[in-house]
Amino acid sequence: MKLFTPVLAIILLGLAAAPCAHAQQNAADSSAVQANLKQMEDAWVKALVNKDQAAVGNMIADDFAGFNPDGKHVGKSQLLDEMKNEPNTLSSAVNDNMDVHVYGPNLATVSGTTTEKGKDKDGKQFTRSYVWVDTWMERNGKWECIAEGVMQLPKKK
């Protein structure tokens, strides 16, 4: 009986610690996902500045569904066409206030703001800001944006 009590205590402590270890692993996984998706969002705006359609196309799913700042529903091909035909030239685009929510091992949202600076087709300089939310899903080991909503913010007075 004396041997049984310490063994039972060790087993109970082990069972009590298991959920904590699992939670720590999930937190570490979530932190890695958050960092990865923020990096991907920053790569996306860099690709916009460089008009790199291939880079953006590689980040968004073939079944992507989104709304552009004009409220128009766009799929992947429409989004890439808009990028290709964009008459404005960006000199910079910077994300800010990014907030990542991980909902499971393969699903997350990223919301934030982006400020773009550049020149319009007539050479007039502009600064514009957007708020957005992207939904990301990991499929076959690759994170892809499956949905997006973007809204341009009114100009500051």
N, C-alpha and C positions, 0 to 999 in steps of 0.2 A: 504494500500500500504506500509505503514511504517513497518508492521509486515512481509510482503511478502519479502522484501529486505534482512533482516537478515536470514530468513529461507532459501532463495535461496543461500545466501553466505555460510551458513553452509553445505547445500547439495553439492554445488560445491567443497568446501574444502574436504568434505568426499570422493567425487568421485576422486579428485586429489590424495588423500592420499592412496586410496585403492591399486593402482598398486605398490606403495612403500612398503606397508605392505606385499603384495604378493611376491615382489622381495626379501624382507628380509627373508620370510619364505622359499622361494626356495634356498636362499644362505645358510640358516641354514640346510636345508635338504641335500644340496650338500656337506656341510662340514661334516655332519654325515656319508654320504656315503663314502666320501674320507677317513675318519678315519677308518671306518669299513673295507674297501677294503685293505688298507695298513696293517691293523692288520691281515687280512686273508692271504695276501701275506707273511707276516712274519711267520705265522703259517705253511704255505706251506713249506718254507725252513727248519723250525724246524722239520717238519714231514719227510723231505728228510734225514736229519741227523739221525733221529731215525728209518728210514726205515718203517715209519708208513703208509702203503698203505691205510688203512681204512680212515685215516684223509684226505689224498689227494683225495681218491675216493669220499669222502663226499663233497669236494669242487668243483669237476668238474662235468659238466653235462654229462648225458648219451650220448648226441649227440655231445660231444666235438670233435673239429677238431684242430689239431695243427701240427707244424713242430718242430722236435727235433734239437739239435745242428748239427747233421749230414745232415740236410736237408730232412730227411725222414718224410713223412706224417704219423701222428699217431692219432688214436682215443683213447677213454678212456681206453679200455682194453689193447692196445699196450703200452700206457704210464705207466699204472700200472705194466705190465709185465716187462718193462725196469727197473722200480724201483725195482721190486722184484729180478731181475737177475743181478743187478748192482754189479760188482765184487769189486769195490772200497769202502772204508770205509771213510765216512766223519767225521771229528772231529768238523767242524763248517761250517756254511753257513750263510752269512749276506747279506741282501738287502741294497741297497743304491740308492740314487737319484731317489726315486720313485715319479712319476708324475701321478696324477689321473685326468682324464677328464671325467666329468659327462655329458652325452649327452641327458639324459632324466631321468624320475623318476625311470627307471628300466634298464638303459644301461650305461656302463662306460668302459673305458680302463685304465689300469695301466701299465706304462712302467718303467723300471729301470734296475739296474745292480745287479748281485749277485756274491759274491766272496766265493768260496768253498775252504776249506783246508781239507786235509786228506791223506790217503795212498792208493796206488794202490794195485792190487792183489798180487804184489811181495813185498809189504812192503815199496816201495819207496814213500817218501812224495811228495805231489804236492800242488800247489795253482793254481786255474784256475778261470777265470772270464767270465761272460756271460752278454749279453744285451738281453732284452726280452720285449715283450708286451703281455699282457693278456686282453682279452675282457670278461667282466662280465655282466651277465644279472640276474635281480631279477625275479624269477618265483615262484608263490605261496608263496610269503613272504620270499624266501630264495635266497641269492646271489649265483650264480654258475659261474664258469669259462666255457665259451662256446668255446673259441678259444685262441690259444697261438702260438707265434713264438719265438724261442730261437736261439741265435747265440753265439758261444764261441768266445771270443776275443783272438787275438794273444797274445802270451806271450810277456811281456815287455822285451826289450833288455837292 
